[in-house]
Amino acid sequence: MVQTEALRRTALYQQHADLGAKLVGFGGFEMPLAYPTGTLREHLACRDDAVVFDVSHLGTVRVAGSAALETLQQSLCNDLSKVSPGRAQYTQLLNDEGGVLDDIIVWWVTEDRFDVMPNASNTERVVAAIGGTDVTAGRCVLAVQGPRARERLATFAPQAAAVRRFTVEESTVAGQRVLVAGTGYTGEDGVEIAVDNDGARIVFEALLAAGIVPAGLGARDTLRLEAALPLHGHELAADITPLEAGLGWVVGWDKPSFRGRDALLAQREAGVTRSLRGFATTSRQPPRDGSTVLSDGASVGSITSGNFSPVLGHGIALGYCAAPRGVEPGDAVVLEIRGRGVEATCVPLPFVEKKRS
C-alpha cells in the first residue's frame, strides 16, 4: 500500500474551516480554494474592492549574514544591486540551460537579511540552491489586494497601509509585529503581511472586520491570469527561459556571473524560437492547458493556462507560439479544446488592466 504524505496546514486552517471554505491540497498544504460566496464573487471583490488571501503555503527562506548578498547574486538571475535594503525584487532561479526552476520574490529586510519567497512546492529546491533557513512553518503570509485594500487596511493599520510598492517595512497590524511588503499576484494594488503564527488569527480577523473579503486560490488564479502574470509549472518551467516568457527585464545582464547566464546570452543573440501570447475566445468556454493553437489549420503553439474571465465575460488563455513568424495581436486563431475548435483572437497583454483606487 502506497502512503501519501499528509498535507500541511497553515495556522489559519481552523479560521478557513469555520468560514466554510472548500479546502484542497495545493503545494503540499491544505488550502482554501473558495469560500461559500464562490470564486466569481471573490474575484470581482478583488477587482472592485479588497480581498485577503492566505498564501502561507508559499515558502520563506531566510538568508542572512555578511555573505548573503553575494550568495543571492550568484544564485538568482536579477541584480540586487539595482535595489537596496527595505526593497523587494522579483527574480528567478535558473538551470544551466537558462530554464526557470522557480520564480521568486526577494524581500531585502535589512542589510544582511533577505527573506526569499519561492513557490510552495519549490522551497526545498531553493534551499538546496541558496542555503539559508526554511522558516515557512513559523509564520503566515496574508495578501491584501484590491483597489480599496490600502484604504480598508488604513482604518486600523495606517503605517502598514502606507508601505509602497516593492518596499518592505516592519510594522504593526492589530497589535502584532509584522513584516509588510508592497507585493502581490493579482494585478491589483495591495500588500503582503508576514506575521508569526501566534498572531496570525488576530491579524486575519482584523482584516475581515475592516470589510476585506476572504478569497481562495481559485480567485487568485483567475486574477493572475487576467493580469497575464506567469505561473510556475505553466508559463514558467525548467524548459522555458525568461526571454521566451517575455521577462528579459528580470535578467541582470551586467552581472558577471549567475547560473544560466551563458545560455541566456546565446539565446539573446540567436533570438527566441517561441514567445508567450494571449488569446481571447468569443465564447464563455474556458480554454484549457495543453490545447493546441491553430493558425490557417496548422499547429503553431499550445496553451499553458486558460480560464473564464469574470471581468471580460469570455475565455482567455496564455500560450507559447512559434517565433518570430508566429501569431501576433489581432490575428485570428482556433483553439482545439477537447477535440472541438473554438474561435479566438491573439490579443495584447494584460487582458485586464489594474483598477486605480
C-alpha positions in Angstrom: 0.0 0.0 0.0 1.4 3.4 -1.0 1.3 6.0 1.7 0.9 9.6 0.7 2.4 12.4 2.7 -0.1 14.2 4.9 -1.0 17.7 3.8 0.3 20.5 6.0 -2.0 23.1 7.4 -1.3 26.8 8.0 -2.0 28.5 11.4 -5.3 29.8 9.9 -6.7 26.4 8.9 -9.4 26.5 11.5 -10.5 30.0 10.6 -10.9 28.9 7.0 -12.9 25.9 8.0 -15.1 27.9 10.3 -15.8 30.3 7.3 -17.0 27.3 5.3 -14.1 27.3 2.8 -13.6 24.4 0.4 -10.2 23.1 1.4 -8.0 21.3 -1.2 -4.4 20.2 -1.4 -2.0 22.6 -3.1 1.8 22.7 -2.9 1.7 20.2 0.0 -0.7 22.3 2.1 -4.5 22.1 2.7 -5.6 25.5 1.4 -8.9 27.3 0.8 -9.9 27.0 -2.9 -13.1 29.2 -2.3 -15.5 30.3 0.3 -19.3 29.8 0.2 -19.7 33.0 -1.9 -17.7 31.4 -4.7 -14.7 32.2 -6.9 -16.6 34.5 -9.2 -17.6 36.9 -6.4 -14.2 36.7 -4.7 -12.6 37.6 -8.0 -14.8 40.6 -8.6 -14.4 41.7 -5.0 -10.6 41.9 -5.6 -11.1 43.9 -8.8 -13.7 46.3 -7.2 -12.8 46.5 -3.5 -10.4 44.4 -1.4 -9.8 40.8 -0.5 -7.4 38.8 1.7 -5.7 35.6 0.6 -3.9 33.2 3.0 -0.7 32.5 1.0 1.2 30.9 3.8 1.8 27.8 1.6 4.4 29.9 -0.2 7.9 29.4 1.2 10.1 31.8 3.2 13.8 31.0 3.1 15.9 33.3 5.3 19.4 34.1 4.1 21.4 36.1 6.5 25.0 37.2 7.2 27.8 39.0 5.5 27.9 36.7 2.6 24.1 36.7 2.0 24.1 39.3 -0.8 26.9 37.7 -2.8 25.2 34.3 -2.4 22.0 35.5 -3.9 23.7 37.5 -6.6 25.5 34.3 -7.8 22.3 32.1 -7.5 19.5 34.3 -8.8 19.2 36.0 -12.2 18.1 39.5 -11.3 20.5 42.1 -9.9 20.0 43.0 -6.3 22.4 45.9 -6.7 19.6 47.7 -8.5 17.7 47.9 -5.2 18.7 48.3 -1.6 17.6 47.2 2.0 13.9 47.8 2.5 13.0 46.8 -1.0 11.6 43.7 -2.7 12.7 42.3 -6.1 11.2 39.8 -8.5 13.8 37.3 -9.7 14.2 33.7 -10.9 16.3 30.6 -10.1 17.6 29.2 -13.4 19.2 26.0 -14.5 22.4 25.8 -16.7 20.3 26.0 -19.8 18.6 29.2 -18.7 15.3 27.5 -17.9 13.3 28.7 -14.9 13.4 26.3 -11.9 11.4 28.8 -9.9 10.3 32.4 -9.9 10.8 34.2 -6.6 10.2 37.5 -4.7 13.2 38.5 -2.5 12.4 40.8 0.5 15.6 42.6 1.4 14.7 43.2 5.0 18.0 44.6 6.5 21.5 45.0 5.1 22.4 41.4 5.9 18.9 39.7 6.0 16.9 38.5 3.0 13.6 36.7 3.1 13.4 34.7 -0.2 9.9 33.7 -1.2 9.7 30.7 -3.5 6.7 28.9 -4.8 5.3 26.3 -2.3 6.5 23.1 -4.0 9.9 24.5 -4.8 11.1 25.6 -1.3 13.4 22.6 -0.8 14.9 23.2 -4.3 15.6 26.8 -3.5 17.2 26.0 -0.1 19.5 23.5 -1.9 20.5 26.2 -4.3 21.0 29.2 -2.0 21.3 27.7 1.5 19.6 29.7 4.3 16.9 28.6 6.7 13.4 27.5 5.8 11.2 29.5 8.2 7.9 28.8 6.4 6.4 26.8 9.2 6.7 29.6 11.8 4.7 32.4 10.0 1.6 33.1 8.0 1.6 35.4 4.9 -1.6 37.3 4.1 -2.0 39.0 0.8 -4.4 42.0 1.0 -5.3 43.0 -2.6 -7.6 45.3 -4.5 -8.2 49.0 -5.3 -9.5 49.6 -1.8 -7.0 47.3 0.0 -4.9 50.2 1.4 -8.0 52.3 2.3 -9.5 49.5 4.4 -6.2 48.4 6.0 -5.5 52.1 6.9 -8.6 52.1 9.2 -6.7 50.2 11.8 -3.1 49.9 10.5 -2.2 53.1 8.7 1.6 52.6 8.7 1.2 49.1 7.1 -1.2 50.5 4.5 1.3 53.1 3.5 4.1 50.7 2.5 4.8 51.5 -1.1 5.0 49.1 -4.0 8.0 46.8 -3.8 9.0 48.3 -0.4 9.5 46.1 2.7 9.0 47.5 6.2 8.5 46.3 9.7 5.1 47.5 11.1 2.3 46.7 13.5 -1.1 45.3 12.5 -3.8 44.7 15.1 -1.2 44.9 17.8 1.0 42.3 16.1 4.5 42.9 14.9 4.6 42.1 11.2 6.7 42.5 8.1 4.8 44.2 5.2 5.8 44.2 1.5 4.1 46.1 -1.3 3.8 43.0 -3.4 1.1 40.7 -4.7 -0.1 38.4 -7.5 -3.4 39.7 -8.7 -2.6 42.7 -10.9 -4.2 45.0 -8.3 -2.6 47.2 -5.7 -2.0 45.9 -2.2 0.4 44.5 0.4 1.5 41.1 1.7 1.8 40.8 5.5 4.1 38.2 7.2 3.1 37.5 10.8 4.2 34.9 13.3 1.7 32.1 13.7 0.7 33.2 17.2 -0.6 36.5 15.8 -2.0 35.3 12.5 -5.6 34.8 13.7 -5.7 38.2 15.2 -4.5 39.9 12.1 -6.7 37.8 9.8 -9.8 38.6 11.9 -9.0 42.3 12.0 -8.8 42.3 8.2 -12.2 40.7 7.9 -13.6 43.1 10.4 -12.5 46.0 8.2 -14.7 44.7 5.4 -11.9 42.8 3.5 -13.4 39.7 1.8 -11.7 36.3 2.3 -10.7 34.8 -1.1 -9.3 31.4 -2.1 -6.8 30.1 -4.5 -9.4 29.8 -7.3 -9.8 33.5 -7.5 -6.1 34.1 -7.1 -5.5 32.0 -10.2 -8.2 33.7 -12.3 -6.9 37.1 -11.2 -3.3 36.4 -12.1 -4.4 35.1 -15.5 -6.4 38.3 -16.3 -3.3 40.2 -15.3 -1.1 37.9 -17.5 1.1 37.0 -14.6 3.1 33.8 -15.2 2.6 30.7 -13.1 5.4 28.3 -12.5 4.7 24.9 -14.0 2.7 26.6 -16.7 4.2 29.8 -18.3 7.5 29.1 -16.5 9.3 25.8 -16.3 12.7 24.2 -16.5 12.5 24.1 -20.3 11.2 27.7 -20.6 13.6 30.7 -20.4 12.8 34.2 -19.2 13.4 35.5 -22.7 10.7 33.2 -24.1 8.3 34.3 -21.4 8.9 38.0 -22.3 10.7 38.6 -19.0 14.1 39.7 -20.2 13.9 42.6 -17.8 14.3 40.2 -14.9 17.8 39.2 -16.0 20.7 41.1 -14.6 22.7 41.2 -17.8 25.5 43.3 -16.3 26.2 40.8 -13.5 29.5 38.9 -14.2 28.1 35.6 -13.2 24.9 33.7 -12.3 23.6 30.3 -13.2 22.2 30.2 -16.7 23.8 33.4 -17.9 25.8 31.9 -20.8 22.8 30.1 -22.1 20.6 33.3 -22.0 23.3 35.4 -23.7 23.4 32.8 -26.5 19.6 32.9 -26.8 19.5 36.6 -26.8 22.0 36.7 -29.6 20.3 34.0 -31.7 16.7 35.1 -30.9 13.9 33.0 -29.3 12.0 30.4 -31.3 8.8 30.7 -29.3 7.0 33.5 -27.4 4.3 33.9 -24.9 1.0 35.1 -26.4 -2.5 36.0 -25.1 -5.8 34.7 -26.6 -9.4 35.7 -26.1 -12.2 33.4 -27.2 -15.6 34.5 -28.5 -17.5 32.3 -26.0 -17.6 31.6 -22.3 -15.9 28.2 -22.8 -12.6 28.3 -20.9 -9.5 27.2 -22.8 -7.5 24.5 -21.1 -3.9 23.8 -20.6 -2.4 21.8 -23.5 -5.0 23.0 -26.0 -3.5 23.4 -29.5 -3.3 26.8 -31.2 -4.1 26.5 -34.9 -3.4 29.2 -37.5 -4.7 28.6 -41.0 -5.2 25.0 -40.0 -1.6 24.4 -38.9 -0.5 24.0 -35.3 1.6 27.0 -34.2 1.6 26.5 -30.4 -0.2 25.4 -27.3 -2.0 26.8 -24.3 -0.3 26.9 -20.9 -3.1 28.5 -18.8 -6.7 29.1 -19.7 -9.9 30.0 -17.9 -13.1 32.1 -18.0 -12.5 35.8 -17.3 -15.1 37.1 -14.8 -14.4 40.7 -15.8 -14.5 40.2 -19.6 -17.2 37.5 -19.7 -15.4 35.2 -22.1 -12.5 32.7 -22.2 -8.9 33.9 -22.0 -5.6 32.0 -22.3 -1.8 32.2 -22.3 0.3 30.1 -24.5 3.5 29.7 -26.4 3.6 30.1 -30.1 6.4 29.8 -32.7 8.6 32.9 -33.1 9.5 35.1 -34.9 6.8 34.2 -37.6 4.0 33.0 -35.3 0.8 34.8 -34.4 0.6 38.4 -33.4 -2.1 40.5 -31.6 -5.0 40.9 -34.0 -4.6 37.5 -35.7 -7.5 35.1 -35.7 -6.7 31.6 -34.5 -8.6 28.4 -33.5 -8.0 26.7 -30.1 -8.5 23.0 -30.2 -10.3 22.3 -26.9 -11.2 18.7 -26.1 -11.4 17.9 -29.8 -13.5 20.9 -30.7 -12.3 24.0 -32.4 -13.1 27.3 -30.6 -12.5 30.6 -32.4 -10.2 33.0 -30.7 -8.0 36.1 -31.3 -4.5 36.8 -30.3 -4.7 39.9 -28.1 -2.3 42.3 -26.3 -1.4 41.6 -22.6 -2.5 42.0 -19.9 -6.1 41.0 -20.5 -7.4 43.3 -17.7 -5.6 46.5 -16.6 -5.2 47.3 -12.9 -8.1 49.3 -11.4 -6.9 52.5 -9.9 -8.1 53.3 -6.3 
